[in-house]
């Protein structure tokens, strides 16, 4: 039997810091977005991903990839956002067999209204604590880890 590869003191510090960030930062951003617009960080991310695309639509499978979500979770959230008038499901213009999520004008208005406060929260809670070198290091390190988890992740293709 081989000995487990226990974490060193520095590895433990890094892991626990990352674990705390993964828990505390989304919760803080959820709080800000809920107060500003009664939506979650995930809801906002769905709207934001669509707002950044040509035509403000994506196939559901691509939207799931861009939000790092399962199709099941995404479908549930898209239904919720549809009920608020912010999204519509439509057939893909080039292939009617593919379902797309379209950001409506009301959804675009919502993201435009919420984006300044959200970006300020991201800056104040996260980026302002880092130097430009830290930001570059974090991007490099994060992309390495994402590649281990999903070597075809959309964010790696965007580089």
Order of alpha helices (4+ residues) and beta strands (2+ residues): alpha-alpha-beta-alpha-alpha-beta-beta-alpha-alpha-alpha
